[in-house]
Amino acid sequence: YDYWDERKLADEIVAIADKPALKDALSQNVKDEYHKTRALCDDENDVDISHEKALYMFIYRIQEEVHRFAITRMSNAKRKTLKTSSLEKIKGIGPAKARLLLGKLGSLSAVKNATKEQLTAVPGITDGIAEAIINHYKKDG
């Protein structure tokens, strides 16, 4: 394994790939039965890369990095939605008050159906915030 030879090849590939005529060719590929790229292609030609180990590994690493990036981004987006509550969309309610409401009343459904008196019994929930909660879920429901 020679890092410098691979690095030189990588630089050459990047320089070639930067040419507009080849961008389409590098964006299309042919997969083998193991879903590994075996060829790069354009509308007319296939270039077999399965026997060019350095090029094959370079393309493989790019594809793996793209896949890792996509999975990480989707996971982070999912985690973000799991960390927030629809209660936080209501003016005056942040993460702490949302946790308090859910903790005291037991569920989002209970919060949605709570009376003003039940809501104001939760520490930090004023009459104004209780009315905002009731109005918010009245228009949704």
Buried (B, 14 or more C-beta within 10 A) or exposed (E): EEEEEBEEBBEEBEEEBEEEEBEEBBEEBBEEEEEEBBBBBBEEEBBEBEEEEBBBBBBEEBBEEEEEEEEEEEEEEEEEEEEEBBBEEBEBBEEEBBEBBBEBBEEBEEBBEBEEEBBBEBEEBEEEBBBBBBEBBEEEE
